[in-house]
Amino acid sequence: MFLFRILNPKQLKQSIKIFLLFLLASFDVIAIDYSVVYVRQPRLGDNEHTLWPEAFSPASVPPGSDLMLLKPDGSEEILVDAGYGAVTDPFVSFDGNWVYYSFFPDLVKDNINSQQNNLSRLGADIYKINIETREIIRLTHQEFTPNTGSGNWDTNNPANPGPEYNALGYGIFNLGPAPIAGGKIIFTSNRNGFKPANAYTTLNLQLFVMDEDGKNVELVSPMTLGSALHPTPLTDGRVVFSTYESQGLRDLRLWGLWAIHPDGQNWEPIVSAFGHASVFHFMTQISDGKFIFEDYYNRNNFGFGTLYALPDMSAPSYPQFFSASAVQAPPILQTVKGKLRPYRLPFSPKGIYAVTPTTSSSDSAAVDGQGKYTHPSAAPDNDLLVVWSDGPVNRLKRPWPFPSVDSGIYLIEKSNIVKDAKELIKVRNDPAYNEVWPRAVVPYEAIHGIKEPKQLAWLPNDGKINSNLAKGSPYGLVGASSFYNRESSPGATRHAAKLPFDGLDEFNTRGKSKSSNWVLQGADAGKYSNDDIWAVRIIAMEPYSDKNYGPGGSNHRSEFYINHARERLRILGEIPLRKISPDGAELLDYTGDPDTSFLAKIPADVPFTFQALDRNGSVLNMSQTWHQVRPGEVRTNCGGCHAHSQIPVDFENTAAANKEYKVWDLTQNTPLISHSNSGEPKIVYAQSPAVDVEFYKDIRPILQNSCVSCHKGSDEEAPGRLSLDNTELPSNSLIPNDYARLCADKEANWGYPPVLYAGKNKKPGWNQTNASRYIRMFQSRRSLLTWKLLGKRVDGWSNTDHPTETVLGDPSTIPAGANTGLVDIDYTGSIMPPPNSNVAPLDDAQKLAFIRWIDLGCPIDTAKNTDKDGFGWFLDETRPTLTLTSPKSSKQQGPLTRIIIGFDDYYSGIDLKSFSVTANFDVDDKAANTQLSQFFINTSPGVYEYVLKTPITMLPEAMLDVSIKDKQGNINKIVRTFTVSPIKN
């Protein structure tokens, strides 16, 4: 007997859907009322793994991966037959008529470079296909824009142009296309030819935006010096992307999720990269506004893991994160080795929960038929399409690697929490293939209720935001409200029931994960209080070109320098934070703490980071990530150092926001900490826009003049067993003997060895972040060398706080009953050079040179006196900042009255003779294609303007070509297309 009642259309549709799902759940293809595009990857059977693109290898796509169209009736068609190539990264247009995708044209063995991570020499490009007509339009064309000052490049051939040219050895990969509001597409590309600073990904991909016809391409994330993957639009107009976050000393496997405006301003963390060896990647926003993303362990799991959800992203709560301490974060359920366990993440986003708690993100096999997930994608009715595979989904014997991945497309109805994989509704799973990248072929409105995401205004750079930035400026402003408002210390981990060293990292422990400091989360250099904070150091961070082949290159090494971050770091300025009120007392902010706000003018589009400094100029904490400001951007919403879980101090109510405050201009010279005769800190200026501190240039001369008169001869005879007179470069070594003994002696080859052995081999070695006995990486406060130069211990502890062996290097002389994990180094003896020696004391500038050198990672130019000379530490790898404020890349209504261009180069400087401007239309009495640069007037620092005598009221299709070169030879170029039409009445 059946009971009938009148249903409204929405109820009727849902009832039919439920009935069909129930009826057809056991079939290979279920009846859904929309089509799905997906990629069909070949599968090699149960006993052979195939390629999978994921964070470690985003360009490792198996040949023969076709773009498919699965229809509601279960039939399917090949939209793009890849042949020997491959399709990846499909994304449906907002109107539902087109599919954007990346295409690898040919992946046969002859086109693969085995020396370069098996990357294709032919690269990949972005296309779109009309689902109805099958029209295909190519949007990118292997554009290659290397740093022209770093080598001799053939911009038409990045892979194999001939021995006289430098070459990447592989092609350009234009990946991850996604539509954004306003008729534009955001995507990732390695077209700048940079190399990631660390080795746990194969490409440095950066974010670019272009018009939907492929024109007006603009780099919007110069800060992504690690890599960026799969930008995904949110309904509020922001774009979320996965970012490789292993800067500085951080774990090499960390990926977080950031949001950014489509023009590159206002980037912010969504899920920070603080999960141990976690890759946060592959994401979508579902109908109710929730944000779904994946967590997985890279390489061994084929990009498969578990899914989490965040609350409605259009209405975030503030503060958005829980504490830096993982033990205080709420548990996120997931399965580890067959057991449901709580997972806790430092700075855990509020409201996060597991969508698939019965599976795992760890580097182990899935169990009990629960499999693993990837590629979540929103569908109508708040449903979620996912890719799921049963079996172990892990290539290692943990405990078994087979059967190999057999992924299919499944539906999670209403995006509900999946308590058992049996609840998944099968959409398509053919055991001969791996079905991946499902996308519902429906208009955006069918999922989100709006035709497209909110269109966020692009930076106008019109000079109206702040008087320190002229219209068209190539600079930006960055500031912070308080350095007291901080969460820079490491969060407690599950291994740390008792926290030695006041919760900071032990000196040279054998243990793992006792503290997250510097390696995972937190970056405090010793014990200190807020009272120790005196200044902030802003550091420029440079990329380096992947010069695998050709002159000045090597397929083993592209960078010819060494520092502990594997990245060139240069000082833009050191800014004091303490302020005096009119009555002579320390100025306080409205919270009652000393006002430690600041505001500085810096070059735009130059990656940078911060170091908080004490009165000695030593690092107290460091932000180990990349930052940026775009031309004309004012970024002052940093509420403190890593203070994600705290209510920020309002910048507008600080001294730095006052109109009387003098903004620090770091674009013309460099303020640096110095000290008066009485030892009080003060500021001096270097007459350059950036300052380097490097071993051969700055450190060795001091060693030679002030140290080697004593520290010479054999290591056994030299004071402290530290001999520094041997400056030879050993064969097959990049570093000389004096540098190695001072700051590259992890294996304890020289001098007094540590009393704790490092690693599993039980050999003496310096563990944690110790580079040697004398230097702790990026931490001059915790470095014995600094203590000897200053004549005192400055890390916040005293010698009596921790045990020390009585005979240096002899573990048998550790005090009886002492906790060996707490053993550290003591400060003994006197200041260096000794007061009674024949060597003059070091002056303040010399001491600060050592402090800065340590805090910049002990840079050394390994190209010096080699055939790579000039391509090392001092090579300028940051192209000039270039911005074109007028005309905009759009349909402009109203007359074109002026052309405004801004440019600057923070390091080697601008080659003004290279300035070039041409137009494909007449400008006043100057015919099309005339060189116009000579007619521009310098109106303010870095800004050049041409005022048209005769405004242009109509241009149906116009183009401006602007370029500038720095003195290193790096060229930056803008090709701007636009139209001009009369204002409509």
KAKABEL-V439621 format. One record per backbone hydrogen bond with DSSP energy under -1.0 kcal/mol. CO is the residue of the C=O (numbers start at 0). NH is the residue of the N-H. If there is no record, write none. Layout:
co/nh
CO/NH
CO/NH
This chain:
co/nh
7/11
8/12
9/13
10/14
11/15
12/16
13/17
14/18
15/19
16/20
17/21
18/22
19/23
23/26
34/440
35/69
36/438
37/67
38/435
39/65
40/433
45/403
55/201
56/59
58/60
64/86
65/39
66/78
66/79
67/37
68/76
69/35
70/73
74/70
76/68
79/66
81/84
83/106
84/63
85/103
87/101
90/99
92/95
93/443
96/130
97/92
98/128
99/90
100/126
101/87
102/124
103/85
107/110
108/111
110/120
112/115
112/117
115/118
118/112
119/170
123/173
124/102
125/138
125/139
126/100
127/136
128/98
129/133
134/129
136/127
145/147
146/149
151/165
153/156
157/167
157/168
161/164
166/548
171/123
174/187
177/185
179/183
182/211
183/179
184/209
185/177
186/207
187/174
188/205
189/192
190/144
192/545
204/227
205/188
206/219
206/220
207/186
208/217
209/184
210/213
214/210
217/208
220/223
222/224
226/243
228/241
231/239
233/236
234/453
237/233
238/259
239/231
240/257
241/228
242/255
246/249
253/244
254/279
255/242
256/269
256/270
257/240
258/267
259/238
260/263
264/260
267/258
270/256
271/273
274/277
277/254
278/295
280/293
281/293
283/291
285/288
288/312
289/285
290/309
291/283
292/307
293/280
294/305
295/278
297/299
299/394
300/303
304/372
305/294
306/354
306/355
307/292
308/352
309/290
311/314
319/349
322/346
324/327
325/328
331/342
333/340
335/338
338/335
340/333
342/331
344/347
347/321
348/351
352/308
354/417
355/358
358/334
361/363
366/369
371/388
372/304
373/386
376/384
379/382
382/378
383/411
384/376
385/409
386/373
387/407
388/371
391/365
395/397
397/364
406/434
407/387
408/426
408/427
409/385
410/424
411/383
411/414
412/415
419/422
420/423
424/410
427/408
429/432
431/42
433/40
435/38
438/36
439/441
442/445
443/446
443/447
444/448
460/471
465/468
469/472
473/603
474/631
475/601
476/634
477/599
479/597
483/485
487/522
492/495
499/502
500/503
515/519
515/520
516/518
518/250
521/517
522/621
523/525
528/531
529/532
533/576
534/612
535/574
536/610
537/571
537/572
538/608
539/569
543/194
544/546
545/547
546/553
548/166
549/552
559/862
561/859
562/565
567/541
569/539
570/690
572/537
574/535
578/586
580/583
584/580
586/594
588/591
592/588
597/479
598/663
599/477
600/665
601/475
606/540
607/626
608/538
609/622
610/536
611/619
612/533
612/534
613/616
617/613
619/524
620/611
622/624
626/607
628/604
629/632
632/476
634/478
637/480
640/486
641/643
649/652
650/653
654/657
657/660
663/600
669/685
670/573
671/683
673/681
675/678
679/675
681/673
683/671
685/669
685/687
690/570
693/697
694/698
694/699
698/702
699/703
700/704
701/705
702/706
702/707
706/709
706/710
709/711
710/723
713/717
717/720
718/721
727/736
729/732
735/739
736/740
737/741
738/742
739/743
744/747
745/765
762/757
766/769
768/776
770/744
773/784
774/770
774/771
775/778
779/782
782/786
783/787
784/788
785/789
786/790
786/791
787/831
794/526
797/800
802/823
806/809
809/812
810/813
812/805
814/817
818/821
819/822
833/836
842/846
843/847
844/848
845/849
846/850
847/851
848/852
849/853
850/854
851/855
852/857
853/777
853/856
856/563
858/694
859/561
859/861
860/863
862/865
865/868
867/870
871/874
880/903
882/901
885/899
887/889
889/891
889/978
891/980
895/951
896/947
898/945
899/884
899/885
900/943
901/882
903/880
908/966
909/911
910/913
911/914
915/962
916/931
917/960
918/928
922/925
925/922
926/929
931/934
932/935
936/944
939/942
941/902
942/938
942/939
943/900
944/936
945/898
951/895
954/979
957/977
958/919
959/975
960/917
961/973
962/915
963/971
964/910
965/968
969/965
971/963
973/961
975/959
977/957
978/891
979/954
980/893
